[in-house]
Amino acid sequence: MSLGVTSWGESGSSLGIRLYYASGQGSVIKEHAWDGSGGWYDGGFQQSCVPGSRVAAIPAPVLRVYLQNGTDNSGVTEFMWSNGWSVGHAALPPA
């Protein structure tokens, strides 16, 4: 199972936690979120991925999620949050 997590803030209402996980047959990455109060909820991130893809996330300065969605075979695609999810880079070059 693929799992990635990131957080920001320190406590109370400034605390944000995002958990990204593979669902279904491992072909979709979804988000579960915590924003300091009110408990956990299903976030708005949901992207198809290559089965077995890993997921990573970073919080700042812009929340970004990385996964393999089949672009350029095994390229890693960057998704970023800015008043909605969009593709930052369709396929990052190999390291």
Phi and psi restraints in degrees (value plus and minus 20) as a CYANA .aco file:
   2 SER   PHI    -107.9   -67.9
   2 SER   PSI     117.7   157.7
   3 LEU   PHI    -169.4  -129.4
   3 LEU   PSI     113.0   153.0
   4 GLY   PHI    -161.6  -121.6
   4 GLY   PSI     128.2   168.2
   5 VAL   PHI    -164.7  -124.7
   5 VAL   PSI     129.2   169.2
   6 THR   PHI    -166.9  -126.9
   6 THR   PSI     140.7   180.7
   7 SER   PHI    -171.1  -131.1
   7 SER   PSI     145.4   185.4
   8 TRP   PHI    -171.6  -131.6
   8 TRP   PSI     143.6   183.6
   9 GLY   PHI      60.6   100.6
   9 GLY   PSI     159.0   199.0
  10 GLU   PHI    -134.7   -94.7
  10 GLU   PSI     -66.3   -26.3
  11 SER   PHI    -186.1  -146.1
  11 SER   PSI     151.9   191.9
  12 GLY   PHI      39.6    79.6
  12 GLY   PSI    -161.5  -121.5
  13 SER   PHI     -91.8   -51.8
  13 SER   PSI     -33.4     6.6
  14 SER   PHI    -105.3   -65.3
  14 SER   PSI     -29.8    10.2
  15 LEU   PHI     -99.4   -59.4
  15 LEU   PSI     108.0   148.0
  16 GLY   PHI    -148.4  -108.4
  16 GLY   PSI     112.3   152.3
  17 ILE   PHI    -149.3  -109.3
  17 ILE   PSI     114.4   154.4
  18 ARG   PHI    -146.7  -106.7
  18 ARG   PSI     108.9   148.9
  19 LEU   PHI    -135.4   -95.4
  19 LEU   PSI     105.2   145.2
  20 TYR   PHI    -133.7   -93.7
  20 TYR   PSI     112.4   152.4
  21 TYR   PHI    -166.3  -126.3
  21 TYR   PSI     134.6   174.6
  22 ALA   PHI    -104.2   -64.2
  22 ALA   PSI     116.7   156.7
  23 SER   PHI    -146.6  -106.6
  23 SER   PSI     157.4   197.4
  24 GLY   PHI      42.5    82.5
  24 GLY   PSI    -151.0  -111.0
  25 GLN   PHI    -111.6   -71.6
  25 GLN   PSI       5.1    45.1
  26 GLY   PHI      60.7   100.7
  26 GLY   PSI      -2.0    38.0
  27 SER   PHI    -129.5   -89.5
  27 SER   PSI     -10.3    29.7
  28 VAL   PHI    -160.4  -120.4
  28 VAL   PSI     113.0   153.0
  29 ILE   PHI    -121.5   -81.5
  29 ILE   PSI     108.3   148.3
  30 LYS   PHI    -141.3  -101.3
  30 LYS   PSI     149.7   189.7
  31 GLU   PHI    -141.0  -101.0
  31 GLU   PSI     119.8   159.8
  32 HIS   PHI    -143.3  -103.3
  32 HIS   PSI     116.7   156.7
  33 ALA   PHI    -151.4  -111.4
  33 ALA   PSI     134.2   174.2
  34 TRP   PHI    -157.1  -117.1
  34 TRP   PSI     109.6   149.6
  35 ASP   PHI    -142.5  -102.5
  35 ASP   PSI      15.9    55.9
  36 GLY   PHI      70.4   110.4
  36 GLY   PSI     -43.1    -3.1
  37 SER   PHI    -176.1  -136.1
  37 SER   PSI     135.9   175.9
  38 GLY   PHI      69.0   109.0
  38 GLY   PSI     -25.4    14.6
  39 GLY   PHI      64.2   104.2
  39 GLY   PSI    -196.3  -156.3
  40 TRP   PHI     -95.4   -55.4
  40 TRP   PSI     128.8   168.8
  41 TYR   PHI    -167.6  -127.6
  41 TYR   PSI     141.3   181.3
  42 ASP   PHI     -93.8   -53.8
  42 ASP   PSI     103.3   143.3
  43 GLY   PHI    -101.1   -61.1
  43 GLY   PSI     157.8   197.8
  44 GLY   PHI    -107.1   -67.1
  44 GLY   PSI     -24.9    15.1
  45 PHE   PHI    -102.8   -62.8
  45 PHE   PSI     106.5   146.5
  46 GLN   PHI    -175.1  -135.1
  46 GLN   PSI      93.0   133.0
  47 GLN   PHI    -155.1  -115.1
  47 GLN   PSI     120.4   160.4
  48 SER   PHI     -86.0   -46.0
  48 SER   PSI     128.3   168.3
  49 CYS   PHI    -164.4  -124.4
  49 CYS   PSI     146.4   186.4
  50 VAL   PHI     -88.2   -48.2
  50 VAL   PSI     110.8   150.8
  51 PRO   PHI     -72.5   -32.5
  51 PRO   PSI     111.1   151.1
  52 GLY   PHI      68.4   108.4
  52 GLY   PSI     -19.5    20.5
  53 SER   PHI     -79.8   -39.8
  53 SER   PSI     123.8   163.8
  54 ARG   PHI    -108.9   -68.9
  54 ARG   PSI     143.4   183.4
  55 VAL   PHI    -155.3  -115.3
  55 VAL   PSI     122.4   162.4
  56 ALA   PHI    -158.5  -118.5
  56 ALA   PSI     134.0   174.0
  57 ALA   PHI    -164.6  -124.6
  57 ALA   PSI     127.8   167.8
  58 ILE   PHI    -151.9  -111.9
  58 ILE   PSI     127.1   167.1
  59 PRO   PHI    -112.0   -72.0
  59 PRO   PSI     -47.8    -7.8
  60 ALA   PHI    -159.4  -119.4
  60 ALA   PSI     133.0   173.0
  61 PRO   PHI     -97.1   -57.1
  61 PRO   PSI     -35.0     5.0
  62 VAL   PHI    -148.6  -108.6
  62 VAL   PSI     115.2   155.2
  63 LEU   PHI     -81.5   -41.5
  63 LEU   PSI     105.0   145.0
  64 ARG   PHI    -151.6  -111.6
  64 ARG   PSI     121.8   161.8
  65 VAL   PHI    -145.9  -105.9
  65 VAL   PSI     117.5   157.5
  66 TYR   PHI    -141.4  -101.4
  66 TYR   PSI     113.8   153.8
  67 LEU   PHI    -179.8  -139.8
  67 LEU   PSI     146.7   186.7
  68 GLN   PHI    -116.2   -76.2
  68 GLN   PSI      95.9   135.9
  69 ASN   PHI    -133.1   -93.1
  69 ASN   PSI      -8.6    31.4
  70 GLY   PHI      78.3   118.3
  70 GLY   PSI     -24.3    15.7
  71 THR   PHI     -87.8   -47.8
  71 THR   PSI     109.3   149.3
  72 ASP   PHI      31.0    71.0
  72 ASP   PSI      29.0    69.0
  73 ASN   PHI      44.8    84.8
  73 ASN   PSI    -102.7   -62.7
  74 SER   PHI    -139.1   -99.1
  74 SER   PSI      -0.2    39.8
  75 GLY   PHI     -83.2   -43.2
  75 GLY   PSI     130.6   170.6
  76 VAL   PHI    -113.5   -73.5
  76 VAL   PSI     105.3   145.3
  77 THR   PHI    -119.8   -79.8
  77 THR   PSI     118.5   158.5
  78 GLU   PHI    -122.1   -82.1
  78 GLU   PSI     107.5   147.5
  79 PHE   PHI    -131.9   -91.9
  79 PHE   PSI     121.0   161.0
  80 MET   PHI    -153.2  -113.2
  80 MET   PSI     127.8   167.8
  81 TRP   PHI    -119.1   -79.1
  81 TRP   PSI     103.2   143.2
  82 SER   PHI    -173.7  -133.7
  82 SER   PSI      67.6   107.6
  83 ASN   PHI      37.9    77.9
  83 ASN   PSI      11.6    51.6
  84 GLY   PHI     119.2   159.2
  84 GLY   PSI     139.5   179.5
  85 TRP   PHI    -103.6   -63.6
  85 TRP   PSI     118.3   158.3
  86 SER   PHI    -166.2  -126.2
  86 SER   PSI     144.7   184.7
  87 VAL   PHI    -100.7   -60.7
  87 VAL   PSI     105.3   145.3
  88 GLY   PHI    -102.7   -62.7
  88 GLY   PSI     -73.3   -33.3
  89 HIS   PHI    -156.9  -116.9
  89 HIS   PSI     107.8   147.8
  90 ALA   PHI     -86.9   -46.9
  90 ALA   PSI     -59.8   -19.8
  91 ALA   PHI    -173.7  -133.7
  91 ALA   PSI      86.2   126.2
  92 LEU   PHI     -89.2   -49.2
  92 LEU   PSI     123.5   163.5
  93 PRO   PHI     -87.5   -47.5
  93 PRO   PSI     133.9   173.9
  94 PRO   PHI     -82.2   -42.2
  94 PRO   PSI     132.5   172.5
